[in-house]
């Protein structure tokens, strides 16, 4: 075991930063609901927001039917979004933000401005506000954790061509133009991926329809437009992006880009088709985010086990964003008693520590319900929390040998009044280390 005191930590691993108590946040993976349960929000901890405005089934009599505009359902898009969320979790151990309109489109069209969307029905208008309010909340959470991210608005089309239609608010005639023309600032500015398109070193035609674009990454399995083989619709039917991506994407500014994805029937009508597509799409996003956002979605932290009760509640230990070699890992701890020292404990194993099998129950030592869940190979003194919380930025060495490695960590808190041992443990996390 190696214990680094504060001076060493300051000299070699950057200083700990004391902060005021952290605000309450929604729990990633948990579902929340708007008024009367019409809108569903799954909170996330990935820089991805998924919306499904047209996949709802509910037709409550309390809401009037819409009498103009499109009222047809995008069949199985609600199920598609849930399958994509599950695939992302399987690959990353974390959740996208998911917003689902559970109302049938005859009651609410969440992909329209409120006048057409609700057509004067007060209950539908509240559901519309809930839907877009949850998207706004998800966007803020993504920016707070990652700095930027992407919203994907998920739809279904009935066009004759069995392809995926990727909408960036560029018309079919825009996409028919040459790469040289599309590099003009006016086209970047009108797109819903404006923020990404204007980043240094990003070639707009490439991110739009090149080999490393979303369409390019999907094309081996799913024909997509725009993409390297179908750079434009060439006169065929095509949806280029509606109200949601124009309202919530970066066309009007901000750090959240947006893409509307229109799905043909083969990728959404059957469970097997949806699940196969969800895996390919999620893997494409992993490549896309690593290249264009410098975010390794497969890295980060996953829950290893719960902590135990202290005088200010159970210490809550969290990470924000990716954990990748050569980059800082951003950590925070909440529910700490005032003036109590805290140590970050890091181990290379969650199964054993020397001859000791893990997790190790500390009840016999006087800390009832507390467990050491990882080996005790390294500990870093974090300081003491004056107002219940600590935050630090911990550099991960730029060593290729760390890529793909798992480390395990928790926070040990010296809390004299908590139990006879005088200490508690936070929840433990598994760090999956990636490479940008």
Secondary structure, DSSP 8 states (H G I E B T S, - for coil): -EEE-HHHHHHHH--EEEE--------TT-EEE-GGG-EEEE--SSSEEEEESS---B--TTS----SS-----TTHHHHHHHHHHHHHHHHSS--EEEEE-B-TTT--TTS-HHHHHTT-HHHHHHHHHHHHHHHHHHHHHHHHHS-EEEEEEEE---SS-SEEEESS--HHHHTS-HHHHTSHHHHHHSTTHHHHTSTT--HHHHHHSTTSHHHHHTTTS-EESSSS-SS-TTS------HHHHHHSGGGSSSEEEEEEEE-GGGTSSHHHHHHHHHHHHHHHHHHIIIII---TT-EEEEEE---EETTEE-EEEEES--BTTSEEEEEEES--TT-EEEEEEES-SSEETTEESSEE-GGGT-TT-EE-S--SEEEEEEE-SSSEEEEEEE----GGGTT-EEEEEEEEE-TTTSSS-EEE--EEEEE-B--
